[in-house]
Amino acid sequence: MTYVPITDAEIDVDSPVTQVLLTKYRDNIAFSGKVFDYQEFTASGTWTKPAGAVGTDVARIQVVGGGQSGARGTISGTGQQNGGEGAGGVIFETTCARLGATEAVIVGAGGASVTGTTSRNSGGDSTFGTDAEPTDDGFTFIRANGGSSGANVEFGPSAGEGTVLANSICDGGLAGGGNGTVGGVSVYGAGGGAGATTSTYCQGGFSQFAGKGGDGGYNAAPATLPIDGEFPGGGGGGVKVNATNLPNSGAGGDGVVRVWILKG
């Protein structure tokens, strides 16, 4: 079954009550509270309001930034093999009346794995809407910061323009330390990557609605190399190396923007 828009002309005063109109009405009732349009962005683009959407329909918007890569360092070094920070993430709900016919979407890439230094590469920010002066309806943008240092989220909507849970559970998971510390966990943000250890894997942090952080690793064998952060937004795992085995650190997971439209 497919949602079928009912045009204004079909319900104008003195318009006939036809079998076609009643069939549309009957079938569309089944969509109340259910998703009738879904758009996912793994690269930057433009969201378009679907045909048939009305002002009371609910827009559920998920925005997750790109995760930070893990660091790379020597076995003899300390504090230089951290995992990557998980990206910030959020699920925000508003009405279709608050959104334009189109909205700009930017998707942040995950930080590239480190090949020769101990510095981590930050992930890019993801946004829905435009960071500008508020429009008449109050909605402007949502930004989920890429993994860097305590990644979190920012909101252009003013109070009462939508619903989001507390920012504290939107922050990305913290990175594991360089001596073998697990990655931090999150709910809407992504999990943090684990730091490296010289003896075994170290676990990346989990997330309920975004990507898991990559495990940390060491250079004893390929099976123990660090793992990239999972999509979307997970921080990459750190790695310790020596002169005979030179793996790269884990990359950060790419970000995502997802929009569901539910009949109001």
Secondary structure, DSSP 8 states (H G I E B T S, - for coil): -------GGGGSTT----HHHHHHHHHHHTTBTSEEEEEEESSSEEEE--TT--TTSEEEEEEE-------EEETT-SS---------EEEEEEEGGGS-SEEEEE--------SSSS-------EEEE--SS--TTS--EEEE--SSSS--EEE-S-TTS-B---GGGTS------TTT-----BSSS--------SSS-B----BSSS-----BB-SS-GGGS-----TTT-----EEEBTTB----------EEEEEEEB-
